Amino acid sequence: MRVSKVLSVNLARGRTNPDPHAQSTLTGIDKVATTDAVMVRAPGPMHGGLGSGLVGDTIGNQKVHGGDDQAVYAYAREDLDAWEAHLQRTLTNGMFGENLTTLGIDVTNARIGERWRVGTDGLVLEVSAPRIPCRTFAAFLNLNHWIKTFTQAGKPGAYLRVISPGKVRACDAVTVEYRPDHDVTTGLVFRARMSEPELLPRLLAADALSAEIKADVRRRLALKESQPSK
């Protein structure tokens, strides 16, 4: 049986945002693998906090990225491999902007509130939300219609919050030490918010969803209820 592990730990190379219309001129999406152990801690609020959960990483636009509920971004190597075949191009670890490239973890079907113990240094992460694609992502890959393509595939990767700080290294084992009994996965949240709004009521079963997402779900449901039926 394949061991679930961190295949690589990736940190940003700060670069000019390739999207000329972006709010921030700096982006941290261009991440590369490091062989060093990296400290991971809760970065605080999105606005005014430390940005990324990984010390040495860069968040370009803290208006929409980073903070406690998006402290760490994980993407499965298996999904990168599938994209390589689809796009007919090489995708290195970190190229989707992920901090942790994982192996042996079904990230799309990870449940919101699921907790991962990573390595042996006390690091515990909690699945909090899917990644929502942005124009910087598309511009960085230089792919037309990438947001639509990425959305249709439904493999968004997972944001995680830091429950217990610690260091992470490439090849650290990942153990799921808690899995909630609801069925709200990162994939389900992604589909509900991006393409299948009929799924929105199911999201409220996940207590670990961020207050921001819950508020958005309730707003959208209330708006729908206030509209006259056709």
C-alpha positions as CSV (number, residue, x, y, z in Angstrom):
1,M,0.0,0.0,0.0
2,R,1.3,3.4,-0.9
3,V,2.3,5.6,2.0
4,S,0.7,9.0,2.2
5,K,3.4,11.7,2.3
6,V,4.6,15.1,1.4
7,L,6.4,14.7,-1.9
8,S,7.9,18.2,-1.8
9,V,7.7,21.4,0.2
10,N,7.5,24.5,-2.1
11,L,8.2,28.1,-1.4
12,A,7.5,31.1,-3.5
13,R,9.9,33.0,-5.8
14,G,8.4,36.4,-5.6
15,R,7.9,37.7,-9.1
16,T,6.0,40.3,-11.0
17,N,2.4,39.4,-11.5
18,P,1.9,38.2,-15.1
19,D,-1.7,39.5,-15.0
20,P,-1.5,43.1,-16.0
21,H,-4.9,43.8,-14.5
22,A,-4.2,42.2,-11.1
23,Q,-4.7,44.2,-7.9
24,S,-1.2,43.3,-6.8
25,T,2.0,43.7,-8.8
26,L,3.7,40.9,-6.9
27,T,2.7,37.2,-6.9
28,G,3.9,34.2,-4.9
29,I,2.3,31.6,-7.2
30,D,5.7,30.6,-8.7
31,K,6.9,28.1,-6.0
32,V,9.8,25.7,-6.1
33,A,10.8,22.7,-4.0
34,T,13.2,23.2,-1.1
35,T,15.2,20.5,0.6
36,D,15.2,22.4,3.9
37,A,12.8,21.8,6.9
38,V,10.3,24.7,6.9
39,M,8.5,26.0,9.9
40,V,4.7,26.1,9.6
41,R,2.6,28.3,11.9
42,A,-0.8,30.0,11.9
43,P,-0.2,33.3,10.1
44,G,-3.1,35.2,11.6
45,P,-5.8,37.1,9.7
46,M,-5.8,37.4,6.0
47,H,-5.7,41.2,6.2
48,G,-2.7,42.4,8.2
49,G,-1.4,39.0,9.2
50,L,1.8,37.2,8.2
51,G,0.3,35.9,4.9
52,S,1.5,32.3,4.3
53,G,1.6,29.7,7.0
54,L,5.1,28.6,5.8
55,V,8.0,30.8,7.0
56,G,9.9,32.0,3.9
57,D,6.9,31.8,1.6
58,T,5.3,34.9,-0.1
59,I,1.7,35.9,-0.5
60,G,1.4,38.6,-3.2
61,N,-2.2,39.7,-2.7
62,Q,-3.3,39.5,1.0
63,K,-6.7,40.9,0.1
64,V,-7.8,37.4,-1.2
65,H,-5.0,35.0,-0.3
66,G,-3.3,33.8,2.9
67,G,-4.4,34.0,6.5
68,D,-5.4,31.3,8.9
69,D,-8.0,29.6,6.7
70,Q,-5.6,29.6,3.7
71,A,-2.4,29.0,5.6
72,V,-1.2,26.1,3.5
73,Y,-2.2,24.9,0.0
74,A,-1.8,21.2,-0.9
75,Y,-2.2,19.7,-4.3
76,A,-1.8,16.0,-5.2
77,R,1.0,14.9,-7.5
78,E,-1.4,12.4,-9.0
79,D,-3.6,15.3,-10.2
80,L,-0.6,17.2,-11.5
81,D,0.3,14.1,-13.5
82,A,-3.2,14.0,-15.0
83,W,-2.9,17.6,-15.9
84,E,0.5,16.9,-17.5
85,A,-1.2,14.4,-19.8
86,H,-4.1,16.7,-20.5
87,L,-2.0,19.8,-21.3
88,Q,0.9,17.9,-22.9
89,R,3.5,19.9,-20.8
90,T,5.7,19.3,-17.8
91,L,4.4,20.5,-14.5
92,T,6.9,20.6,-11.7
93,N,6.1,20.4,-8.0
94,G,4.8,23.8,-6.9
95,M,3.8,24.9,-10.3
96,F,0.1,25.2,-9.3
97,G,1.2,27.4,-6.4
98,E,1.0,24.6,-3.9
99,N,3.1,24.6,-0.7
100,L,2.8,20.9,-0.3
101,T,2.8,18.5,-3.2
102,T,1.3,15.3,-1.8
103,L,1.5,11.7,-2.8
104,G,-1.0,9.0,-1.9
105,I,-3.7,11.5,-0.7
106,D,-7.1,11.9,-2.4
107,V,-7.1,15.7,-1.8
108,T,-10.3,16.3,-3.8
109,N,-12.2,13.9,-1.4
110,A,-10.6,15.2,1.8
111,R,-13.4,16.3,4.1
112,I,-13.6,19.8,5.5
113,G,-12.4,19.6,9.1
114,E,-10.2,16.5,8.3
115,R,-7.0,16.7,10.3
116,W,-3.6,15.6,9.0
117,R,-0.6,14.9,11.2
118,V,2.5,15.7,9.1
119,G,5.9,14.3,10.0
120,T,7.2,13.9,13.5
121,D,7.6,17.5,14.7
122,G,4.1,18.1,15.9
123,L,2.6,19.7,12.8
124,V,-1.2,19.2,12.5
125,L,-3.2,20.7,9.6
126,E,-6.9,20.9,9.1
127,V,-8.6,20.9,5.7
128,S,-10.6,24.2,5.4
129,A,-11.5,25.0,1.8
130,P,-10.8,24.4,-1.9
131,R,-8.7,26.7,-4.0
132,I,-10.7,29.0,-6.2
133,P,-8.8,29.7,-9.5
134,C,-7.9,33.3,-10.3
135,R,-6.6,35.2,-13.3
136,T,-3.1,35.2,-12.0
137,F,-3.2,31.4,-12.1
138,A,-4.2,31.5,-15.7
139,A,-1.7,34.2,-16.6
140,F,1.1,32.3,-14.9
141,L,0.4,29.1,-16.9
142,N,-0.2,31.2,-20.0
143,L,-3.3,29.2,-20.8
144,N,-6.4,30.6,-22.4
145,H,-9.7,29.6,-20.8
146,W,-7.8,28.0,-17.9
147,I,-10.2,29.1,-15.2
148,K,-13.0,27.3,-17.0
149,T,-10.9,24.2,-17.7
150,F,-9.7,24.0,-14.1
151,T,-13.3,24.5,-12.8
152,Q,-14.7,21.8,-15.1
153,A,-12.1,19.3,-13.9
154,G,-13.2,19.7,-10.3
155,K,-9.7,19.0,-8.8
156,P,-9.0,22.2,-6.8
157,G,-6.6,21.1,-4.2
158,A,-7.1,22.0,-0.5
159,Y,-6.3,24.9,1.7
160,L,-5.4,23.9,5.3
161,R,-5.3,25.8,8.6
162,V,-2.6,25.2,11.2
163,I,-3.9,23.5,14.3
164,S,-0.5,22.7,15.8
165,P,2.7,24.3,14.5
166,G,5.8,22.4,13.5
167,K,8.3,21.8,10.8
168,V,7.6,20.0,7.5
169,R,10.1,18.3,5.2
170,A,9.9,16.5,1.9
171,C,9.1,12.8,2.4
172,D,7.3,13.5,5.7
173,A,4.5,11.0,6.2
174,V,0.9,12.3,6.4
175,T,-1.6,10.5,8.7
176,V,-5.3,11.4,8.7
177,E,-5.9,11.4,12.5
178,Y,-9.4,12.7,12.4
179,R,-12.2,12.7,9.8
180,P,-15.6,14.2,10.5
181,D,-18.7,12.2,9.9
182,H,-20.2,14.6,7.3
183,D,-19.7,14.2,3.5
184,V,-18.6,17.7,2.7
185,T,-15.3,17.4,0.8
186,T,-13.1,20.0,-0.9
187,G,-14.5,18.8,-4.2
188,L,-18.1,19.2,-3.1
189,V,-17.4,22.8,-1.8
190,F,-15.7,23.7,-5.0
191,R,-18.5,22.4,-7.2
192,A,-21.2,24.1,-5.1
193,R,-19.5,27.5,-5.2
194,M,-18.3,27.4,-8.8
195,S,-20.8,25.4,-10.9
196,E,-23.5,23.5,-9.0
197,P,-25.3,25.9,-6.6
198,E,-27.9,23.3,-5.8
199,L,-25.3,21.8,-3.6
200,L,-24.9,24.9,-1.4
201,P,-27.2,23.8,1.4
202,R,-25.1,20.7,2.1
203,L,-22.0,22.9,2.9
204,L,-23.5,24.1,6.2
205,A,-23.0,20.6,7.7
206,A,-19.2,21.3,7.8
207,D,-18.5,23.2,11.0
208,A,-14.9,23.7,10.0
209,L,-15.8,25.9,6.9
210,S,-14.5,29.4,7.4
211,A,-16.9,32.0,8.7
212,E,-16.4,33.9,5.3
213,I,-17.5,30.9,3.3
214,K,-20.5,30.2,5.6
215,A,-21.6,33.8,5.3
216,D,-21.4,33.6,1.5
217,V,-23.4,30.4,1.4
218,R,-26.1,31.8,3.6
219,R,-26.2,35.0,1.6
220,R,-26.6,33.1,-1.7
221,L,-29.3,30.8,-0.2
222,A,-31.2,33.8,1.2
223,L,-31.0,35.5,-2.2
224,K,-32.4,32.5,-3.9
225,E,-35.3,32.2,-1.4
226,S,-36.2,35.8,-1.8
227,Q,-36.5,35.5,-5.6
228,P,-40.0,34.8,-6.9
229,S,-40.5,31.2,-8.1
230,K,-40.9,30.9,-11.9
